[in-house]
Each structure stands twice: as structure tokens, then as C-alpha cells.
Amino acid sequence: MSKLRIGVIGIGYWGKKVLYEYHQLAKIRDDVELSAVCDINEERLREARNLYNIPVAMGNYKELLNEDCVDAVHICTPNETHYDICNEALAAGKHVLVEKPMTLKAREAFKLARLAEREGLVLLVGHIFRFNNAVKEARRLLESNSIGDVYCLEFRWTTLIPPIPERDIVFDLAPHPIDILNYLTDEWPTEVCCKARSFVRGERGLEEAAFIIQDMPDGELVSMMLSWVHPGEKERVVFVTGSDGQIRLDALSQRLSIIKENRIYEVPIEPNNTILEEINTFADCILNDNPLPSSGLIGAMTVMVLEALRRSIEERRSVPIMRG
């Protein structure tokens, strides 16, 4: 393959950002081309085609998957459509980058991972924080034992926004901290407990806030706070506490510090464009056979944890996932 031709499916709020970054990537790589775009909204399509001079623009993703000018697709559609579109794309021989969560059911996610492996296709899941320079530095510090034995990890994913229609906060926000937890520890929780509430949409509405506790195989304790009802600055913050200190990570500003003996040491980080790095990595995985940083299996395991969190909410108990 001399040039990778990519189609973007879905150009809503996030898809527009992705489309722009593919346009930028094509300027710096002569082996990548933004060749097609798909959306059910005709106005969005017209705007995108005119803005980026995209050769193919259509409203039906099935037609796009039949196009010879598309080698790979980036799926930015609503969560509930991910499985069908991804399944059909892989069956059509297209490499796929699908946004999180990979699917709404772990069983379906594992099917996609197996299909991609069987067909020899790249299936990358859009866990964007794996490409964040500050998160990568936190992993390096943990690998070098900079804070000793890890005791606990705390994640705060909060903001104040109107509830997203048809979405609960666990499936919308939790994929990020769950994936970062796996990226930092190379482990998955053995048991989860989640309490969640709907404050804005009524007692039986989809939840807008959740508190999560997770047990890890080596004994670390993990807490996650998710909220769409917290005023103040948007938070995407991680604290990792160990026997010799603490790492404090702000994933939005890409700032990181280490606290030891009550002294704070700022770690220099050069912030990066995480979307651009993600799609550049996607291209390299296809063109150069580079290893996948966020494989279909990782995406499926993440959905398995999400399902356990939902069961914990509904059954009001701790839910085991796997034994370490």
C-alpha cells in the first residue's frame, strides 16, 4: 500500500475535530489521504466537503464501505452504532479506528477483536489518553519505581454540563479512567463497586454522577469520581500514591508533579496534540505494521469492566470481574 486512504464516518462534535486532524495529517504525510466522509446530516457533509475538498461525501456508511478509494475508516458515530458499523467495516476489509466505548456489550466487542485478527486488519480503539504525553510520563515514572510500591489511585473526571441525551455517565466517561488505569498498571480490576444517581433527569433517569471503587490484583485500591453536575473547572485528574511519594497528573493541561517528603517537584512535559498522535499512530500501525497501543482486546476488556459497573449499580453490590 503506497498511500493510506481514510474515510471518517460521523462528523458531529467529535467527528469534526477528527476530520480536521486528518486534513492536517495529510499535509505532513504524503502517504496518508483523507478520501471520504460520511454523515446523515447533509449540511455537515456539504460543509466538510467544501472545507477540505474531500473526493467522496455520502450519507450512507454502507455505500462508503463499498468504495475502493477507502482503505480504513474512523468511526465517530453514537455509541450504540459502533458494533454494527465496525463489524461491517471489518467484513468489508477495512482497517478501523473506533471511538470509545468500542461497543455497549463486551460479547460484541470480543467478536470484533476476533474478526479483526482473523482478517489481518488493524482494529484500534480510541482511548485518547494513551497518546497524552503527561499520561505516558506517569507510566514511565511508575515503571522506574519513582514512588515505590503503589498503594492507591484516584481519578476525578468532573464537569458541569447538561446531561447527554440517551447516555449514562458510566458508559460515557468511565472508559477513559478505566483505560488509563490499565495503561498505568498493566492490570484489570478483580472487583468493582459503583454507586450512581440521576439528579437532573429524575429518580429513574440515566445517571449524571457516579462513585466507583475497584480492587486490583496486587492489592492497590482505586477510586473514580464521575460527574456532570460539579461546577468549577473541568477536571481530568489522576493521583497515584505510593510508599515513597505521590504522582499528581492533570491530563487536560498535561502537567505532572511528584510529591516526596512534602515537597512538590514539577516534571517538565511538552504537551502534545493527542488526536493527531492517535491518528498518526493508526496510520503507522497499518502502513508499517507497528504494534497497537490500544487494541480491540483492550477495548473489549474495558467494556467488560463497564458492564460490571452497570451490574453493580443495578444489583447494589460489588461485582467480581476476574481473579488475579
N, C-alpha and C positions, 0 to 999 in steps of 0.2 A: 504494500500500500504506500504510494508515494505521497498522497495527501489525504488527511482525515477530514471527511465531510460530515458535519454535525447538524442535527436538527433539534430545535428546542420545542417541546410540547408544553403549552401553558405559559402565558405571559401576563399573569396577574401581578400582584405586588412583588413577589419574589422572582417570578419569571422574567420580569422586565430588567431586574438587576443582573440576572444570569445572562440574558441576551446581550446587554451592554458589555459585559466582561468577555463574552465570546468574540464580540466585534473587536475589542481591544487585543485579545489574544491573537486574532488573525493578523493584526498589524505587526506583531513582534515574532510570529512564527509563520514561515511560508509553507509549512506542511499541515496547517490547520485552516479549514474554511467553514464559515457559517453559511450553510447551504439551504436551510429550510426552517420555517417556523409554523407552528400550528396553534390555533386558539379558536374557541367557539364564538368569540366576540369579533365581529367584522371590523369594528372601528380600531381595536387594538392591532389587528392584523395589518390593516392599511397603514396605520401609523408606523408599525415596526418595519414593514417592507420599504416604505418611503425613506425612513430614517437611516436604515442600514443597507439598503439596496440588496435585499435577500432574494435570491432567484426564485424560490418556491415558498408560497404562503397559502395555507389552506385551513379550513375549519374542521376537517375530519382527520383524526390521527391515524385511522386505519389506512387512509389513502397515502398519508405521509410515509407509513411503514412499507408501502409498496414502491416507493420511489428509489430508483437506482442511484440517485445523487446523494443518498443518506447512508452513511456507514455506522453512525452512532446517534443516540438520542439522549437528551437530558430532560427528564420528566419532572415538571414543576406544577403538576395539577393537584386538585384536592386529594387529601389522604385516602379517601375511600375509593379512588380510581387507580391508585398505584398498582395494585396487583394485576388487574386486567390489562392495563397498558403495558406494564413491564413484561408480563407473560407473552403478550402478542409481539412485542418488540424483539424479545429473545427468540421466539419461534420464527420470526422473520429474518433472523440472522444479524440483528443489530446489537452492537455494544450498548450498554445502558449505564447512565448515572441517574439514580432515582433519589429524590429528596426524602428526608426523614418524615415520619416513620416509614420504613420500607413498605410495610403493609399494615393492616389492622389486625391480622391474625398471624401468629407465629407459624402455624402449619403451612400457610400460603407462602410466607417468607422463605421457609426452608425449601419448599418446592422450587422457588425461583433460583435459589442458590444452587440447587442440584441441576436445574435446567441449564444455567449459565456454564457450569462446569462441564456438563455433558456435551454442550455445543462448542466449547472452547471460546466462549465470549467473555469479555470484561463486564462484570456487574459491580459497580461502585455505588456505595450508599452515601448520601450527602450529609455525613456527620462533620459539619463545617469546622468545628473547634479542633479537630485533629490537625488542621492546617494553620492554626494560630501559633505564632512564634512564642508567645508567653506560655501557652499550654505545653508546647514542645520543650521549652526550657524547664518547666516544672517536672516533666518526665525525666529529663536528663539529670536534674538535681536529685530526684528520688533514686534513680539508678546508681548514682555515685554516693548514695548513703549520706547525703548532706545534712539530714535532720535525724539520723539514726533510725531506730525502729518506728514504723508508722503506727500510731495509736488510733487516730480517727480522722475522718474527712467530713467537711461541712460544705454544702453547696447552697447558695442563695440565688434563686432565679425569680426576681420580682420586678413588677412594674405596675402602673395604673393605666389600664386601657379598658374600653368596652369589651365585654365577653365576645369571643369569636363565634359567630353563628355555627351551630351544629358541631362544635368542638368542646371537649373537656380538657382541662388544663394538664392532666397527666399525659395523655397521648400527644398533646401539642408541645408542651415544654419539657417534660421529663426525658425524652430521647437524648437531649444534649448532655445533662449532667450524668445520666446513666452511661453514655458513651465515653465521656471524659473520665469517669471512674474506671472504666475498663482500660482506657488508654494509659492512665497513670499507674495502674496496679497490675495489669495483665490478668485480671481475675473478674469473675462474675459473683454477685451475691448468692449466698446459700439460702437466705430467708429475708422476706420483706414484710413490712407493716406500713400501711398507709391510711391516714385519716384525711378525708376531703369534704368540702362543703360548697354548696351553691348559696351565695349571699345575694347576688344581684338577680338571678333568674328564678328565684323561689326555691322552696324546700326540696322539690323533686327535679329541679333543673340540673343541667350539666355543671360540674363543679368549676369554681374560679380560684380556689385556693386548696393547697394540699401540703401535708407534712408527712415525710417518709423517713423511716428508719430501716437500715439494711445491715445484715450481718455478713461478714466476708469470711472466706475460708481460713485465713490466717489470723482471725480474731479482731481485725480492725472494725470499728463501729462507724457507720456512715449515716449522716442526716442530710436531707434535702428539703428545702422550703421553696414551694412554687406558689406564685401569687400574681393575679391580675388586679388585685384590689389594694395594693400597697402604694401610697403616694410617695413622692420624692423621686430621686434619680433612679433610673433603670439599673438593676443590679444583675450582673453575671459574675459572681464572685465565688472563689474556692479557697478554703482554708485546709491545709494539711498539717496536722500536729503530730510530732514525733518525740522520741525520747531526748533528742538533742536540740529541738527548736521547732519552728513553725514556718511553713511557706504560705504567703498570702498572695493570691493571684486575682487580678481583675482582668477577666477575659475580654471585656469591651475595650478598655483603654490599652490593653496588652502591657500592663505594668505588673511587676513581680518583686516581692521583697522577702527576705529571710529574717526571722526574729530569733536571736540567740542571746540568752542571758539578759533579757530586757533591752537589747539594742537592736535597732532596725537597720538592715543593710539592703539598700536598693540594688537590684540586679539589672544591669543595662540590657534593655530589649529594643530591638528595632522593629516597630510594628509593621505588619505586612498586610497585603490585600488577600484575605483568606479565600474569597470566591475565585479570584484569578489563580491563586495557587492550586485550589482544588481542581479547576477545570484543566489547568496545565498538567497536573498530575494524571488526570483522566486520559488526556491525550498521550502522555508518555507510557501509561500502562498499556494502551492499545498499540502504539507505534513501536515502542521499544521493549515491550514485554516486561515492564517494571513491576515489582510486587505491589499488590493492592494494599493501601493503608487502611481502607475501610471496606472490607469485602462483604459479599452477600451473607456469609455466615455470621459476621459481626452484626450486620443489620438484623438478621433473624434472631440472634440471641438477645438483642436489645428489645425486640418486640415481645420475646418470651418474658422478659422482666416486666415490661409494660402490662402484659396480660395478668401477671401475678399481682401487680399493684391494683388492677381493677378488681380482681377477685378479693383482695384484702379489703378494699373499700366496701364491696357488696356483702361480703360474708363477715365483716367486722372481726377479723382475726389475722394473725400472722400467717403468711403463706410460704412454705418451703419451695425452693426452686431446684436446687441440686446440692449434692453433698460434696464438699471438697476433700 
